[in-house]
Amino acid sequence: MRKLKLWIIPAVFFAVCCVLNLAGCLSEGELERIVKPALMPLLCITTLAYLLCRGIVPGRQAALLMTAQLFGFAGDTMLIGKGFAFFAGGIVLFLIGHIFYMSLFGGISWKGLKLWHWVAAIAGAIAAAAALALIIGVNGVMLAPMGIYALALMMLIFSGLAGVLRFGGATWWIILCGALLFTFSDSLIAVRNFGSLSPFMSGFGVMSTYLLAQTLLAVGGIRLCKNCQKKG
């Protein structure tokens, strides 16, 4: 087997674990909970292996991407637990992961934006986050933290949208689609916890969109790493 193809090994393991996880969601058994902690580490290993096999020296961009993935792993693991403390801990860990994603994507797409761009983006993000929290029905002690988390999701979307509008190309569309799917998946989780959601959507719906979102963000991040190395 050629060295350039070695990244396929962790990628296959990741794909198999995704299938097992989704199968566990459909069967509503323990398989989903057993496999879930392996998902993001395998995606992180695949990311690193692909970069190395392509001769790309992992730099700041790769570090931000893989750190975000590892916080996704921590969040996944935390959300396996039951109760408010585990849910709140998972939200915090995913929020930190989003900050690393925004540092990677927004660090490129936000450069050179004018003040009015920022005012419009932040105002729109706050309005969207507030609307999302109200639609879902979040209230009480979780209103503020869920609002902050929703704001982070909106800014992640803005980082992808800014890249699409400024640079175009498949890479930024992939990132934007990943951010949108992440937001949709997390919205389903919020509805599940603060409202009512069918068993199918609360399990399979959440995980299928989440896994696709993380995969798209990984692909987009890898493409950015490749582009940065070419320019360097």
Secondary structure in CASP SS format (residue, H / E / C, confidence):
PFRMAT SS
TARGET T0000
AUTHOR 0000-0000-0000
METHOD secondary structure of the structure
MODEL  1
M C 1.00
R C 1.00
K H 1.00
L H 1.00
K H 1.00
L C 1.00
W C 1.00
I H 1.00
I H 1.00
P H 1.00
A H 1.00
V H 1.00
F H 1.00
F H 1.00
A H 1.00
V H 1.00
C H 1.00
C H 1.00
V H 1.00
L H 1.00
N H 1.00
L H 1.00
A H 1.00
G H 1.00
C H 1.00
L H 1.00
S H 1.00
E C 1.00
G C 1.00
E C 1.00
L H 1.00
E H 1.00
R H 1.00
I H 1.00
V H 1.00
K H 1.00
P H 1.00
A H 1.00
L H 1.00
M H 1.00
P H 1.00
L H 1.00
L H 1.00
C H 1.00
I H 1.00
T H 1.00
T H 1.00
L H 1.00
A H 1.00
Y H 1.00
L H 1.00
L H 1.00
C H 1.00
R C 1.00
G C 1.00
I C 1.00
V C 1.00
P C 1.00
G C 1.00
R H 1.00
Q H 1.00
A H 1.00
A H 1.00
L H 1.00
L H 1.00
M H 1.00
T H 1.00
A H 1.00
Q H 1.00
L H 1.00
F H 1.00
G H 1.00
F H 1.00
A H 1.00
G H 1.00
D H 1.00
T H 1.00
M H 1.00
L H 1.00
I H 1.00
G C 1.00
K C 1.00
G C 1.00
F H 1.00
A H 1.00
F H 1.00
F H 1.00
A H 1.00
G H 1.00
G H 1.00
I H 1.00
V H 1.00
L H 1.00
F H 1.00
L H 1.00
I H 1.00
G H 1.00
H H 1.00
I H 1.00
F H 1.00
Y H 1.00
M H 1.00
S H 1.00
L H 1.00
F H 1.00
G H 1.00
G H 1.00
I H 1.00
S H 1.00
W C 1.00
K C 1.00
G C 1.00
L C 1.00
K C 1.00
L H 1.00
W H 1.00
H H 1.00
W H 1.00
V H 1.00
A H 1.00
A H 1.00
I H 1.00
A H 1.00
G H 1.00
A H 1.00
I H 1.00
A H 1.00
A H 1.00
A H 1.00
A H 1.00
A H 1.00
L H 1.00
A H 1.00
L H 1.00
I H 1.00
I H 1.00
G C 1.00
V C 1.00
N C 1.00
G H 1.00
V H 1.00
M H 1.00
L H 1.00
A H 1.00
P H 1.00
M H 1.00
G H 1.00
I H 1.00
Y H 1.00
A H 1.00
L H 1.00
A H 1.00
L H 1.00
M H 1.00
M H 1.00
L H 1.00
I H 1.00
F H 1.00
S H 1.00
G H 1.00
L H 1.00
A H 1.00
G H 1.00
V H 1.00
L H 1.00
R H 1.00
F C 1.00
G C 1.00
G H 1.00
A H 1.00
T H 1.00
W H 1.00
W H 1.00
I H 1.00
I H 1.00
L H 1.00
C H 1.00
G H 1.00
A H 1.00
L H 1.00
L H 1.00
F H 1.00
T H 1.00
F H 1.00
S H 1.00
D H 1.00
S H 1.00
L H 1.00
I H 1.00
A H 1.00
V H 1.00
R H 1.00
N H 1.00
F H 1.00
G C 1.00
S C 1.00
L C 1.00
S C 1.00
P H 1.00
F H 1.00
M H 1.00
S H 1.00
G H 1.00
F H 1.00
G H 1.00
V H 1.00
M H 1.00
S H 1.00
T H 1.00
Y H 1.00
L H 1.00
L H 1.00
A H 1.00
Q H 1.00
T H 1.00
L H 1.00
L H 1.00
A H 1.00
V H 1.00
G H 1.00
G H 1.00
I H 1.00
R H 1.00
L H 1.00
C H 1.00
K H 1.00
N H 1.00
C H 1.00
Q H 1.00
K H 1.00
K H 1.00
G C 1.00
END
